[in-house]
Amino acid sequence: MKVKVLCRNPDDYVRETTRDIQRVPRNYDPTLHPFEVPREYTRALNATKLERVFAKPFVASLDGHRDGVNCIAKHSKSLSTVLSGACDGEVKLWNLSKRECLRSVQAHEGFVRGICSRFCGSSFFTVGDDKTIKQWKMGPPGYGLKEEPLNTILGKAVFTGIDHHQSEGTFATCGQTVDIWDELRSSPIRSFSWGVDSFSCVRYNPVETELLASCASDRSIILYDMRESTPLKKVIMKLKSNTLCWNPMEAYYFTCSSEDYNLYTYDMRCLDSPVRVHMDHVSAVLDVDYSPTGKEFVSASFDKTIRIFPKDGGHSREVYHTKRMQHVICVKWSADNKYILSGSDEMNIRLWKANASEKLGVLTAREKAALHYNQKLRDKFQHHPQVRRIARHRHLPRGIFRQKRELKEIKEAQTRKEQNVRKHSKPGSVPLVTEREKHVVTVVE
């Protein structure tokens, strides 16, 4: 039997003489409160709850297209201007601050496959199913003048994507080959192909501007250098990648969206396995775009949701969905790091807040101080079970919730089967393959 005994040392509280001051076991410093941590924990819990209460990410809907929105592009100089292309060949220029359409151009016959702004912001380029590349003036035509492109280039095959150089008058297109074009010439100055039928996406590196990457139909991601005549190398994956996006702050890293419901972040110096696998979607991921800070990226999926991932995190920190939103085809992160634009099948462009609970408009000094204090409290207590549970919880539509549970059961069954095979096989005959290595077939130099 244990006996707990209170043990006190008389030296701590007994005076040596009657003239001594009484010893008091208290701290009279008003800044040191005896219940400081419990009080801060309660405040952090309340701040986390209020953050979820005020999490209303949807800002506005831009409607006006008569067919599904197939591509979105940001203006290279203006924060409030956005370009969008639809499946009926129509291109629209939007003013986000006024939430209205500035111009409509019937650019192509059939789908608008790609759209990009020139680096100076004076014009933009579009490609479509009619095998043409068209350059359009950013401003409206003069009074009484007809809407005509500045330049039209007729290609040999359908173009599926376009991207412009960051500081020079060259742009890249993809289709049956990846072509580098000069704005002043009607034929490509360089063409790349590596035994591939077609390409779905091409992107310039925003830091190392001579580098490009493309997604091909043979499940590969190919890297190019404009200074060389042949591609650098390619990585072949288990399933096809739809799009990719370079990290604007870290030149070596890019993230690709795949048909196997995942996103993969690669370091171009070592393509043997991805740096990180980002999992949460329950259907094919169709588009991806990085934030200007390079710390997060947003993905659009066929499962009718948008998810925001930290670049080093395997799971999303946020998921956006509405009842009306259908398959999300394209997504962009605004250049001021505050908003996200998404284009979907049901002809709408939606504007979302990048931080769901952020208050829009001018903040007073007291509001800023309170928000900063609450954020610090949430960061301090983020690993406590109650705070973490409230902060991580997200409501999902019933269909997505069921699909997620089903995918979890499938993965658990596969893992269990692998363990059983390894257990009943000769030691070393069944190698242990990590999650990151599973999805890469080979790297070709």
Contacts in CASP RR format, 6 or more apart in sequence:
PFRMAT RR
TARGET T0000
AUTHOR 0000-0000-0000
METHOD contacts of the structure
MODEL  1
MKVKVLCRNPDDYVRETTRDIQRVPRNYDPTLHPFEVPREYTRALNATKL
ERVFAKPFVASLDGHRDGVNCIAKHSKSLSTVLSGACDGEVKLWNLSKRE
CLRSVQAHEGFVRGICSRFCGSSFFTVGDDKTIKQWKMGPPGYGLKEEPL
NTILGKAVFTGIDHHQSEGTFATCGQTVDIWDELRSSPIRSFSWGVDSFS
CVRYNPVETELLASCASDRSIILYDMRESTPLKKVIMKLKSNTLCWNPME
AYYFTCSSEDYNLYTYDMRCLDSPVRVHMDHVSAVLDVDYSPTGKEFVSA
SFDKTIRIFPKDGGHSREVYHTKRMQHVICVKWSADNKYILSGSDEMNIR
LWKANASEKLGVLTAREKAALHYNQKLRDKFQHHPQVRRIARHRHLPRGI
FRQKRELKEIKEAQTRKEQNVRKHSKPGSVPLVTEREKHVVTVVE
12 23 0 8 1.000
12 25 0 8 1.000
13 23 0 8 1.000
13 25 0 8 1.000
14 23 0 8 1.000
15 21 0 8 1.000
15 22 0 8 1.000
15 23 0 8 1.000
27 34 0 8 1.000
33 39 0 8 1.000
40 377 0 8 1.000
40 380 0 8 1.000
40 381 0 8 1.000
41 381 0 8 1.000
41 384 0 8 1.000
43 374 0 8 1.000
43 377 0 8 1.000
44 374 0 8 1.000
44 377 0 8 1.000
44 378 0 8 1.000
44 380 0 8 1.000
44 381 0 8 1.000
44 384 0 8 1.000
44 387 0 8 1.000
45 381 0 8 1.000
45 386 0 8 1.000
45 387 0 8 1.000
45 390 0 8 1.000
47 374 0 8 1.000
47 375 0 8 1.000
47 377 0 8 1.000
47 378 0 8 1.000
48 378 0 8 1.000
48 387 0 8 1.000
48 390 0 8 1.000
48 391 0 8 1.000
49 390 0 8 1.000
50 374 0 8 1.000
51 357 0 8 1.000
51 374 0 8 1.000
51 378 0 8 1.000
51 391 0 8 1.000
52 357 0 8 1.000
52 390 0 8 1.000
52 391 0 8 1.000
52 393 0 8 1.000
54 357 0 8 1.000
54 359 0 8 1.000
55 356 0 8 1.000
55 357 0 8 1.000
56 353 0 8 1.000
56 356 0 8 1.000
56 357 0 8 1.000
57 318 0 8 1.000
57 320 0 8 1.000
57 352 0 8 1.000
57 353 0 8 1.000
57 356 0 8 1.000
58 320 0 8 1.000
58 322 0 8 1.000
58 350 0 8 1.000
58 351 0 8 1.000
58 352 0 8 1.000
58 353 0 8 1.000
59 339 0 8 1.000
59 351 0 8 1.000
59 352 0 8 1.000
59 353 0 8 1.000
59 360 0 8 1.000
60 99 0 8 1.000
60 350 0 8 1.000
60 351 0 8 1.000
61 348 0 8 1.000
61 349 0 8 1.000
61 350 0 8 1.000
61 351 0 8 1.000
62 84 0 8 1.000
62 94 0 8 1.000
62 99 0 8 1.000
62 101 0 8 1.000
62 348 0 8 1.000
62 349 0 8 1.000
62 350 0 8 1.000
62 351 0 8 1.000
63 347 0 8 1.000
63 348 0 8 1.000
63 349 0 8 1.000
64 92 0 8 1.000
64 101 0 8 1.000
64 347 0 8 1.000
65 84 0 8 1.000
65 85 0 8 1.000
65 86 0 8 1.000
65 88 0 8 1.000
65 90 0 8 1.000
65 92 0 8 1.000
65 347 0 8 1.000
65 348 0 8 1.000
65 349 0 8 1.000
66 86 0 8 1.000
66 88 0 8 1.000
66 90 0 8 1.000
66 347 0 8 1.000
67 86 0 8 1.000
67 87 0 8 1.000
67 88 0 8 1.000
67 89 0 8 1.000
67 90 0 8 1.000
67 347 0 8 1.000
68 86 0 8 1.000
68 87 0 8 1.000
68 88 0 8 1.000
68 329 0 8 1.000
68 343 0 8 1.000
68 344 0 8 1.000
68 345 0 8 1.000
68 346 0 8 1.000
68 347 0 8 1.000
69 84 0 8 1.000
69 85 0 8 1.000
69 86 0 8 1.000
69 87 0 8 1.000
69 329 0 8 1.000
69 330 0 8 1.000
69 343 0 8 1.000
69 344 0 8 1.000
69 347 0 8 1.000
69 348 0 8 1.000
69 349 0 8 1.000
70 85 0 8 1.000
70 86 0 8 1.000
70 87 0 8 1.000
70 111 0 8 1.000
70 112 0 8 1.000
70 113 0 8 1.000
70 114 0 8 1.000
70 329 0 8 1.000
70 330 0 8 1.000
71 84 0 8 1.000
71 85 0 8 1.000
71 112 0 8 1.000
71 113 0 8 1.000
71 114 0 8 1.000
71 115 0 8 1.000
71 329 0 8 1.000
71 330 0 8 1.000
72 82 0 8 1.000
72 83 0 8 1.000
72 84 0 8 1.000
72 85 0 8 1.000
72 115 0 8 1.000
72 330 0 8 1.000
72 331 0 8 1.000
72 332 0 8 1.000
72 341 0 8 1.000
72 343 0 8 1.000
72 349 0 8 1.000
73 82 0 8 1.000
73 83 0 8 1.000
73 84 0 8 1.000
73 114 0 8 1.000
73 115 0 8 1.000
73 116 0 8 1.000
73 117 0 8 1.000
73 124 0 8 1.000
73 332 0 8 1.000
74 82 0 8 1.000
74 83 0 8 1.000
74 117 0 8 1.000
74 332 0 8 1.000
74 334 0 8 1.000
74 335 0 8 1.000
75 81 0 8 1.000
75 82 0 8 1.000
75 83 0 8 1.000
75 117 0 8 1.000
75 121 0 8 1.000
75 138 0 8 1.000
76 117 0 8 1.000
76 118 0 8 1.000
76 119 0 8 1.000
76 120 0 8 1.000
76 121 0 8 1.000
77 120 0 8 1.000
77 121 0 8 1.000
78 121 0 8 1.000
79 96 0 8 1.000
79 334 0 8 1.000
79 335 0 8 1.000
79 336 0 8 1.000
80 95 0 8 1.000
80 96 0 8 1.000
80 97 0 8 1.000
80 98 0 8 1.000
81 93 0 8 1.000
81 94 0 8 1.000
81 95 0 8 1.000
81 96 0 8 1.000
81 102 0 8 1.000
81 138 0 8 1.000
82 93 0 8 1.000
82 94 0 8 1.000
82 96 0 8 1.000
82 332 0 8 1.000
82 341 0 8 1.000
82 349 0 8 1.000
83 91 0 8 1.000
83 92 0 8 1.000
83 93 0 8 1.000
83 94 0 8 1.000
83 115 0 8 1.000
83 117 0 8 1.000
83 124 0 8 1.000
84 91 0 8 1.000
84 92 0 8 1.000
84 94 0 8 1.000
84 115 0 8 1.000
84 343 0 8 1.000
84 349 0 8 1.000
85 91 0 8 1.000
85 92 0 8 1.000
85 107 0 8 1.000
85 112 0 8 1.000
85 114 0 8 1.000
85 115 0 8 1.000
85 126 0 8 1.000
86 92 0 8 1.000
86 112 0 8 1.000
86 347 0 8 1.000
87 110 0 8 1.000
87 111 0 8 1.000
87 112 0 8 1.000
88 110 0 8 1.000
89 106 0 8 1.000
89 107 0 8 1.000
89 108 0 8 1.000
89 109 0 8 1.000
89 110 0 8 1.000
89 111 0 8 1.000
89 112 0 8 1.000
89 128 0 8 1.000
90 104 0 8 1.000
90 105 0 8 1.000
90 106 0 8 1.000
90 107 0 8 1.000
90 112 0 8 1.000
91 104 0 8 1.000
91 105 0 8 1.000
91 107 0 8 1.000
91 112 0 8 1.000
91 115 0 8 1.000
91 126 0 8 1.000
91 136 0 8 1.000
92 101 0 8 1.000
92 103 0 8 1.000
92 104 0 8 1.000
92 105 0 8 1.000
93 101 0 8 1.000
93 102 0 8 1.000
93 103 0 8 1.000
93 138 0 8 1.000
94 100 0 8 1.000
94 101 0 8 1.000
94 102 0 8 1.000
94 349 0 8 1.000
95 101 0 8 1.000
95 102 0 8 1.000
96 334 0 8 1.000
96 339 0 8 1.000
96 351 0 8 1.000
99 351 0 8 1.000
102 140 0 8 1.000
103 139 0 8 1.000
103 140 0 8 1.000
105 136 0 8 1.000
105 147 0 8 1.000
106 147 0 8 1.000
107 126 0 8 1.000
107 128 0 8 1.000
107 134 0 8 1.000
107 136 0 8 1.000
107 149 0 8 1.000
108 126 0 8 1.000
108 127 0 8 1.000
108 128 0 8 1.000
108 129 0 8 1.000
108 130 0 8 1.000
108 132 0 8 1.000
108 134 0 8 1.000
109 129 0 8 1.000
109 130 0 8 1.000
110 128 0 8 1.000
110 129 0 8 1.000
110 130 0 8 1.000
111 128 0 8 1.000
111 129 0 8 1.000
112 126 0 8 1.000
112 127 0 8 1.000
112 128 0 8 1.000
113 127 0 8 1.000
113 128 0 8 1.000
113 129 0 8 1.000
113 158 0 8 1.000
113 159 0 8 1.000
113 160 0 8 1.000
113 161 0 8 1.000
113 162 0 8 1.000
114 126 0 8 1.000
114 127 0 8 1.000
114 128 0 8 1.000
114 159 0 8 1.000
114 160 0 8 1.000
114 161 0 8 1.000
114 162 0 8 1.000
115 124 0 8 1.000
115 125 0 8 1.000
115 126 0 8 1.000
115 127 0 8 1.000
115 162 0 8 1.000
116 124 0 8 1.000
116 125 0 8 1.000
116 162 0 8 1.000
116 163 0 8 1.000
116 164 0 8 1.000
116 171 0 8 1.000
117 123 0 8 1.000
117 124 0 8 1.000
117 138 0 8 1.000
117 164 0 8 1.000
118 124 0 8 1.000
118 125 0 8 1.000
118 164 0 8 1.000
118 169 0 8 1.000
119 164 0 8 1.000
119 165 0 8 1.000
119 166 0 8 1.000
119 167 0 8 1.000
119 168 0 8 1.000
119 169 0 8 1.000
121 138 0 8 1.000
122 137 0 8 1.000
122 138 0 8 1.000
123 135 0 8 1.000
123 136 0 8 1.000
123 137 0 8 1.000
123 138 0 8 1.000
123 150 0 8 1.000
124 135 0 8 1.000
124 136 0 8 1.000
124 138 0 8 1.000
125 133 0 8 1.000
125 134 0 8 1.000
125 135 0 8 1.000
125 136 0 8 1.000
125 162 0 8 1.000
125 164 0 8 1.000
125 171 0 8 1.000
126 133 0 8 1.000
126 134 0 8 1.000
126 136 0 8 1.000
126 162 0 8 1.000
127 133 0 8 1.000
127 134 0 8 1.000
127 159 0 8 1.000
127 160 0 8 1.000
127 161 0 8 1.000
127 162 0 8 1.000
127 173 0 8 1.000
128 158 0 8 1.000
128 159 0 8 1.000
129 158 0 8 1.000
131 154 0 8 1.000
131 155 0 8 1.000
131 156 0 8 1.000
131 157 0 8 1.000
131 158 0 8 1.000
131 159 0 8 1.000
132 152 0 8 1.000
132 153 0 8 1.000
132 154 0 8 1.000
132 155 0 8 1.000
132 159 0 8 1.000
133 152 0 8 1.000
133 153 0 8 1.000
133 155 0 8 1.000
133 159 0 8 1.000
133 162 0 8 1.000
133 173 0 8 1.000
133 181 0 8 1.000
134 149 0 8 1.000
134 151 0 8 1.000
134 152 0 8 1.000
134 153 0 8 1.000
135 149 0 8 1.000
135 150 0 8 1.000
135 151 0 8 1.000
135 152 0 8 1.000
135 183 0 8 1.000
136 149 0 8 1.000
136 150 0 8 1.000
137 150 0 8 1.000
141 147 0 8 1.000
141 148 0 8 1.000
151 183 0 8 1.000
153 181 0 8 1.000
153 186 0 8 1.000
156 176 0 8 1.000
157 175 0 8 1.000
157 176 0 8 1.000
158 175 0 8 1.000
159 173 0 8 1.000
159 174 0 8 1.000
159 175 0 8 1.000
160 174 0 8 1.000
160 175 0 8 1.000
160 198 0 8 1.000
160 199 0 8 1.000
160 200 0 8 1.000
160 201 0 8 1.000
161 173 0 8 1.000
161 174 0 8 1.000
161 175 0 8 1.000
161 199 0 8 1.000
161 200 0 8 1.000
161 201 0 8 1.000
161 202 0 8 1.000
162 171 0 8 1.000
162 172 0 8 1.000
162 173 0 8 1.000
162 174 0 8 1.000
162 202 0 8 1.000
163 171 0 8 1.000
163 172 0 8 1.000
163 202 0 8 1.000
163 203 0 8 1.000
163 204 0 8 1.000
163 212 0 8 1.000
164 170 0 8 1.000
164 171 0 8 1.000
164 172 0 8 1.000
164 204 0 8 1.000
165 171 0 8 1.000
165 172 0 8 1.000
165 204 0 8 1.000
165 209 0 8 1.000
166 204 0 8 1.000
166 206 0 8 1.000
166 209 0 8 1.000
167 209 0 8 1.000
168 209 0 8 1.000
169 182 0 8 1.000
169 183 0 8 1.000
170 180 0 8 1.000
170 181 0 8 1.000
170 182 0 8 1.000
170 183 0 8 1.000
170 189 0 8 1.000
170 226 0 8 1.000
171 180 0 8 1.000
171 181 0 8 1.000
171 183 0 8 1.000
172 178 0 8 1.000
172 179 0 8 1.000
172 180 0 8 1.000
172 181 0 8 1.000
172 202 0 8 1.000
172 204 0 8 1.000
172 212 0 8 1.000
173 179 0 8 1.000
173 181 0 8 1.000
173 188 0 8 1.000
173 202 0 8 1.000
174 198 0 8 1.000
174 199 0 8 1.000
174 200 0 8 1.000
174 201 0 8 1.000
174 202 0 8 1.000
174 214 0 8 1.000
175 198 0 8 1.000
175 199 0 8 1.000
176 193 0 8 1.000
176 197 0 8 1.000
176 198 0 8 1.000
176 199 0 8 1.000
177 191 0 8 1.000
177 192 0 8 1.000
177 193 0 8 1.000
177 199 0 8 1.000
178 191 0 8 1.000
178 192 0 8 1.000
178 193 0 8 1.000
178 199 0 8 1.000
178 202 0 8 1.000
178 212 0 8 1.000
178 214 0 8 1.000
178 222 0 8 1.000
178 224 0 8 1.000
179 188 0 8 1.000
179 190 0 8 1.000
179 191 0 8 1.000
179 192 0 8 1.000
180 188 0 8 1.000
180 189 0 8 1.000
180 190 0 8 1.000
180 191 0 8 1.000
180 192 0 8 1.000
180 226 0 8 1.000
181 188 0 8 1.000
181 189 0 8 1.000
182 189 0 8 1.000
190 226 0 8 1.000
190 229 0 8 1.000
192 222 0 8 1.000
192 224 0 8 1.000
192 230 0 8 1.000
192 231 0 8 1.000
194 216 0 8 1.000
194 220 0 8 1.000
194 222 0 8 1.000
194 231 0 8 1.000
194 234 0 8 1.000
195 218 0 8 1.000
196 216 0 8 1.000
196 217 0 8 1.000
196 218 0 8 1.000
196 220 0 8 1.000
196 222 0 8 1.000
197 216 0 8 1.000
197 217 0 8 1.000
197 218 0 8 1.000
198 216 0 8 1.000
198 217 0 8 1.000
199 214 0 8 1.000
199 215 0 8 1.000
199 216 0 8 1.000
199 217 0 8 1.000
200 215 0 8 1.000
200 216 0 8 1.000
200 217 0 8 1.000
200 240 0 8 1.000
200 241 0 8 1.000
200 242 0 8 1.000
200 243 0 8 1.000
201 214 0 8 1.000
201 215 0 8 1.000
201 241 0 8 1.000
201 242 0 8 1.000
201 243 0 8 1.000
201 244 0 8 1.000
202 212 0 8 1.000
202 213 0 8 1.000
202 214 0 8 1.000
203 212 0 8 1.000
203 213 0 8 1.000
203 214 0 8 1.000
203 244 0 8 1.000
203 245 0 8 1.000
203 246 0 8 1.000
203 254 0 8 1.000
204 211 0 8 1.000
204 212 0 8 1.000
204 246 0 8 1.000
205 211 0 8 1.000
205 212 0 8 1.000
205 213 0 8 1.000
205 246 0 8 1.000
205 251 0 8 1.000
205 254 0 8 1.000
206 246 0 8 1.000
206 248 0 8 1.000
207 246 0 8 1.000
207 248 0 8 1.000
207 249 0 8 1.000
207 250 0 8 1.000
207 251 0 8 1.000
208 251 0 8 1.000
210 225 0 8 1.000
210 226 0 8 1.000
210 227 0 8 1.000
211 223 0 8 1.000
211 224 0 8 1.000
211 225 0 8 1.000
211 226 0 8 1.000
211 268 0 8 1.000
212 223 0 8 1.000
212 224 0 8 1.000
212 225 0 8 1.000
212 226 0 8 1.000
213 221 0 8 1.000
213 222 0 8 1.000
213 223 0 8 1.000
213 224 0 8 1.000
213 244 0 8 1.000
213 246 0 8 1.000
213 254 0 8 1.000
213 268 0 8 1.000
214 221 0 8 1.000
214 222 0 8 1.000
214 224 0 8 1.000
214 244 0 8 1.000
215 221 0 8 1.000
215 240 0 8 1.000
215 241 0 8 1.000
215 242 0 8 1.000
215 243 0 8 1.000
215 244 0 8 1.000
215 256 0 8 1.000
216 222 0 8 1.000
216 234 0 8 1.000
217 240 0 8 1.000
218 236 0 8 1.000
219 236 0 8 1.000
219 237 0 8 1.000
219 238 0 8 1.000
219 239 0 8 1.000
219 240 0 8 1.000
219 241 0 8 1.000
219 441 0 8 1.000
220 234 0 8 1.000
220 235 0 8 1.000
220 236 0 8 1.000
220 237 0 8 1.000
220 444 0 8 1.000
221 234 0 8 1.000
221 235 0 8 1.000
221 237 0 8 1.000
221 241 0 8 1.000
221 244 0 8 1.000
221 256 0 8 1.000
221 266 0 8 1.000
221 271 0 8 1.000
222 231 0 8 1.000
222 233 0 8 1.000
222 234 0 8 1.000
223 231 0 8 1.000
223 232 0 8 1.000
223 233 0 8 1.000
223 234 0 8 1.000
223 268 0 8 1.000
224 231 0 8 1.000
224 232 0 8 1.000
225 232 0 8 1.000
233 271 0 8 1.000
233 443 0 8 1.000
233 444 0 8 1.000
233 445 0 8 1.000
234 443 0 8 1.000
234 444 0 8 1.000
235 266 0 8 1.000
235 271 0 8 1.000
235 440 0 8 1.000
235 442 0 8 1.000
235 443 0 8 1.000
235 444 0 8 1.000
236 440 0 8 1.000
236 441 0 8 1.000
236 442 0 8 1.000
236 443 0 8 1.000
236 444 0 8 1.000
237 258 0 8 1.000
237 264 0 8 1.000
237 439 0 8 1.000
237 440 0 8 1.000
237 441 0 8 1.000
238 260 0 8 1.000
238 438 0 8 1.000
238 439 0 8 1.000
238 440 0 8 1.000
238 441 0 8 1.000
239 258 0 8 1.000
239 259 0 8 1.000
239 260 0 8 1.000
239 439 0 8 1.000
240 258 0 8 1.000
240 259 0 8 1.000
241 256 0 8 1.000
241 257 0 8 1.000
241 258 0 8 1.000
241 259 0 8 1.000
241 264 0 8 1.000
242 256 0 8 1.000
242 257 0 8 1.000
242 258 0 8 1.000
242 259 0 8 1.000
242 284 0 8 1.000
242 285 0 8 1.000
242 286 0 8 1.000
242 287 0 8 1.000
243 256 0 8 1.000
243 257 0 8 1.000
243 286 0 8 1.000
243 287 0 8 1.000
243 288 0 8 1.000
244 254 0 8 1.000
244 255 0 8 1.000
244 256 0 8 1.000
244 257 0 8 1.000
244 288 0 8 1.000
245 254 0 8 1.000
245 255 0 8 1.000
245 288 0 8 1.000
245 289 0 8 1.000
245 290 0 8 1.000
245 297 0 8 1.000
246 253 0 8 1.000
246 254 0 8 1.000
246 290 0 8 1.000
247 253 0 8 1.000
247 254 0 8 1.000
247 255 0 8 1.000
247 290 0 8 1.000
247 294 0 8 1.000
247 311 0 8 1.000
248 290 0 8 1.000
248 292 0 8 1.000
248 294 0 8 1.000
249 293 0 8 1.000
249 294 0 8 1.000
249 295 0 8 1.000
250 294 0 8 1.000
252 267 0 8 1.000
252 268 0 8 1.000
252 269 0 8 1.000
253 265 0 8 1.000
253 266 0 8 1.000
253 267 0 8 1.000
253 268 0 8 1.000
253 275 0 8 1.000
253 311 0 8 1.000
254 265 0 8 1.000
254 266 0 8 1.000
254 268 0 8 1.000
255 263 0 8 1.000
255 264 0 8 1.000
255 265 0 8 1.000
255 266 0 8 1.000
255 278 0 8 1.000
255 288 0 8 1.000
255 290 0 8 1.000
255 297 0 8 1.000
255 311 0 8 1.000
256 263 0 8 1.000
256 264 0 8 1.000
256 266 0 8 1.000
256 288 0 8 1.000
257 263 0 8 1.000
257 285 0 8 1.000
257 286 0 8 1.000
257 287 0 8 1.000
257 288 0 8 1.000
257 299 0 8 1.000
258 264 0 8 1.000
258 284 0 8 1.000
258 285 0 8 1.000
258 439 0 8 1.000
259 284 0 8 1.000
259 285 0 8 1.000
260 284 0 8 1.000
260 439 0 8 1.000
261 279 0 8 1.000
261 281 0 8 1.000
261 282 0 8 1.000
261 283 0 8 1.000
261 284 0 8 1.000
261 285 0 8 1.000
261 301 0 8 1.000
261 407 0 8 1.000
262 277 0 8 1.000
262 278 0 8 1.000
262 279 0 8 1.000
262 281 0 8 1.000
262 285 0 8 1.000
262 439 0 8 1.000
263 277 0 8 1.000
263 278 0 8 1.000
263 281 0 8 1.000
263 285 0 8 1.000
263 288 0 8 1.000
263 297 0 8 1.000
263 299 0 8 1.000
263 309 0 8 1.000
264 274 0 8 1.000
264 276 0 8 1.000
264 277 0 8 1.000
264 278 0 8 1.000
264 439 0 8 1.000
265 274 0 8 1.000
265 275 0 8 1.000
265 276 0 8 1.000
265 278 0 8 1.000
265 311 0 8 1.000
266 274 0 8 1.000
266 275 0 8 1.000
267 275 0 8 1.000
271 440 0 8 1.000
271 443 0 8 1.000
272 437 0 8 1.000
272 440 0 8 1.000
272 443 0 8 1.000
273 434 0 8 1.000
273 436 0 8 1.000
273 437 0 8 1.000
273 440 0 8 1.000
274 436 0 8 1.000
274 439 0 8 1.000
274 440 0 8 1.000
275 436 0 8 1.000
276 311 0 8 1.000
276 312 0 8 1.000
276 313 0 8 1.000
276 314 0 8 1.000
276 436 0 8 1.000
277 314 0 8 1.000
277 435 0 8 1.000
277 436 0 8 1.000
277 439 0 8 1.000
278 299 0 8 1.000
278 309 0 8 1.000
278 313 0 8 1.000
278 314 0 8 1.000
278 315 0 8 1.000
278 316 0 8 1.000
279 314 0 8 1.000
279 315 0 8 1.000
280 307 0 8 1.000
280 309 0 8 1.000
280 314 0 8 1.000
280 315 0 8 1.000
280 316 0 8 1.000
280 319 0 8 1.000
280 404 0 8 1.000
281 299 0 8 1.000
281 301 0 8 1.000
281 303 0 8 1.000
281 305 0 8 1.000
281 307 0 8 1.000
282 301 0 8 1.000
282 303 0 8 1.000
282 400 0 8 1.000
282 403 0 8 1.000
282 404 0 8 1.000
282 407 0 8 1.000
283 301 0 8 1.000
283 302 0 8 1.000
283 303 0 8 1.000
283 403 0 8 1.000
284 301 0 8 1.000
284 302 0 8 1.000
285 299 0 8 1.000
285 300 0 8 1.000
285 301 0 8 1.000
285 302 0 8 1.000
286 300 0 8 1.000
286 301 0 8 1.000
286 302 0 8 1.000
286 327 0 8 1.000
286 328 0 8 1.000
286 329 0 8 1.000
286 330 0 8 1.000
287 299 0 8 1.000
287 300 0 8 1.000
287 328 0 8 1.000
287 329 0 8 1.000
287 330 0 8 1.000
287 331 0 8 1.000
288 297 0 8 1.000
288 298 0 8 1.000
288 299 0 8 1.000
288 300 0 8 1.000
288 331 0 8 1.000
289 297 0 8 1.000
289 298 0 8 1.000
289 331 0 8 1.000
289 332 0 8 1.000
289 333 0 8 1.000
290 296 0 8 1.000
290 297 0 8 1.000
290 311 0 8 1.000
290 333 0 8 1.000
291 297 0 8 1.000
291 298 0 8 1.000
291 333 0 8 1.000
291 337 0 8 1.000
291 354 0 8 1.000
292 333 0 8 1.000
292 335 0 8 1.000
292 336 0 8 1.000
292 337 0 8 1.000
293 337 0 8 1.000
294 311 0 8 1.000
295 310 0 8 1.000
295 311 0 8 1.000
296 308 0 8 1.000
296 309 0 8 1.000
296 310 0 8 1.000
296 311 0 8 1.000
296 317 0 8 1.000
296 354 0 8 1.000
297 308 0 8 1.000
297 309 0 8 1.000
297 311 0 8 1.000
297 333 0 8 1.000
298 306 0 8 1.000
298 307 0 8 1.000
298 308 0 8 1.000
298 309 0 8 1.000
298 331 0 8 1.000
298 333 0 8 1.000
298 340 0 8 1.000
298 354 0 8 1.000
299 306 0 8 1.000
299 307 0 8 1.000
299 309 0 8 1.000
299 316 0 8 1.000
299 331 0 8 1.000
300 306 0 8 1.000
300 328 0 8 1.000
300 329 0 8 1.000
300 330 0 8 1.000
300 331 0 8 1.000
300 342 0 8 1.000
300 343 0 8 1.000
301 307 0 8 1.000
301 327 0 8 1.000
301 328 0 8 1.000
302 327 0 8 1.000
302 328 0 8 1.000
303 400 0 8 1.000
303 403 0 8 1.000
304 321 0 8 1.000
304 325 0 8 1.000
304 326 0 8 1.000
304 327 0 8 1.000
304 328 0 8 1.000
304 344 0 8 1.000
304 397 0 8 1.000
304 400 0 8 1.000
305 319 0 8 1.000
305 320 0 8 1.000
305 321 0 8 1.000
305 328 0 8 1.000
305 400 0 8 1.000
306 319 0 8 1.000
306 320 0 8 1.000
306 321 0 8 1.000
306 328 0 8 1.000
306 331 0 8 1.000
306 340 0 8 1.000
306 342 0 8 1.000
306 352 0 8 1.000
307 316 0 8 1.000
307 318 0 8 1.000
307 319 0 8 1.000
307 320 0 8 1.000
308 316 0 8 1.000
308 317 0 8 1.000
308 318 0 8 1.000
308 319 0 8 1.000
308 320 0 8 1.000
308 340 0 8 1.000
308 354 0 8 1.000
309 315 0 8 1.000
309 316 0 8 1.000
309 317 0 8 1.000
310 317 0 8 1.000
318 356 0 8 1.000
318 394 0 8 1.000
319 394 0 8 1.000
319 396 0 8 1.000
320 340 0 8 1.000
320 342 0 8 1.000
320 352 0 8 1.000
320 356 0 8 1.000
321 396 0 8 1.000
321 397 0 8 1.000
321 400 0 8 1.000
322 350 0 8 1.000
324 346 0 8 1.000
324 348 0 8 1.000
325 342 0 8 1.000
325 344 0 8 1.000
325 346 0 8 1.000
325 348 0 8 1.000
325 350 0 8 1.000
326 344 0 8 1.000
326 345 0 8 1.000
326 346 0 8 1.000
327 344 0 8 1.000
327 345 0 8 1.000
328 342 0 8 1.000
328 343 0 8 1.000
328 344 0 8 1.000
328 345 0 8 1.000
329 343 0 8 1.000
329 344 0 8 1.000
329 345 0 8 1.000
330 342 0 8 1.000
330 343 0 8 1.000
331 340 0 8 1.000
331 341 0 8 1.000
331 342 0 8 1.000
331 343 0 8 1.000
332 340 0 8 1.000
332 341 0 8 1.000
332 342 0 8 1.000
333 339 0 8 1.000
333 340 0 8 1.000
333 341 0 8 1.000
333 354 0 8 1.000
334 340 0 8 1.000
334 341 0 8 1.000
334 354 0 8 1.000
337 354 0 8 1.000
338 353 0 8 1.000
338 354 0 8 1.000
338 355 0 8 1.000
338 358 0 8 1.000
339 351 0 8 1.000
339 352 0 8 1.000
339 353 0 8 1.000
339 354 0 8 1.000
340 351 0 8 1.000
340 352 0 8 1.000
340 353 0 8 1.000
340 354 0 8 1.000
341 349 0 8 1.000
341 350 0 8 1.000
341 351 0 8 1.000
341 352 0 8 1.000
342 349 0 8 1.000
342 350 0 8 1.000
342 352 0 8 1.000
343 349 0 8 1.000
343 350 0 8 1.000
344 350 0 8 1.000
353 360 0 8 1.000
359 367 0 8 1.000
359 371 0 8 1.000
363 371 0 8 1.000
378 387 0 8 1.000
378 391 0 8 1.000
381 387 0 8 1.000
382 388 0 8 1.000
382 391 0 8 1.000
396 404 0 8 1.000
418 430 0 8 1.000
421 430 0 8 1.000
422 430 0 8 1.000
422 432 0 8 1.000
END
